[in-house]
Amino acid sequence: MQPVLIEARDLPDAWFQCIYKIFEEEGVHEYEVERGSFEGVKRKEFDLVMVNIRHPGARPLIPDIPVELGVPQPTSTEYVEDYLQYLMTDRKRQNEVYTYGERLTNPKVSVNGQEVSFGINPVQEVIDIYRKNARGTNQAIMEVGMPQDILLEDPPCLRLIDTRVADGRLHFVLYFRSWDLWAGFPSNLAAIQLLKEYMCQEIGVQDGSIVAVSKGLHLYEYSFALALKRLRRS
């Protein structure tokens, strides 16, 4: 495995740089999915990537593709706003096994077929830790993953959101086990940034950086041509 480090100014820049880098040979491999989403489909994937985004709050939060390229936008503001509710509430549709919002605001465990709440709100707990001026800590982490996720057919992609307050700013460190670069990356990061901005207001600090780490950031074969058109390559 060859780690790749990407330094980006803002979220659209991070997306574009990842699209650019994934078509280079170093630190990228291509394979056919044998288990997971889109089985039988090829994808390009970073061995391990760390994306350091210095100003994730700079607007716009999502990429803007020139109309003349004829490439559809990978996401929209409307989708991001809806996704934010998915992050900040525990609402769950009937056919959903879990949601990120449930894990971040009201985690539950199944006991004899019944869902039992842990009675905690990790987002609020992190806010409370920093409100009490406990800034010198490594304990303020919000975990999405649970041990039983290994049994799920489609386990969570986002596994944790770690936090740090430094120099009066709230910083996020994210880990994704698997991550769709074309549409998932810009949608996820924009919504997570909005969550961070909400937490900044509640804590009383300024907005900081996002560092995103993944050993599964990838492009599916069906989006290769779209990505190359965005790069203006044939």
Secondary structure, DSSP 4 states (H G I P E B T S, - for coil): --EEEEEESSHHHHHHHHHHHHTSSTTEEEEE-SSSTTTT-EEEEESEEEEEES-TTSSP-S----GGGT---S--HHHHHHHHHHHH-----TT-S--HHHHHHS-EEEETTEEEE-S--HHHHHHHHHHTT--S-S--EEE---GGGGGSSS--SEEEEEEEEETTEEEEEEEESSEETTTHHHHHHHHHHHHHHHHHHHHT-EEEEEEEEES-EEEEGGGHHHHHHHTT--
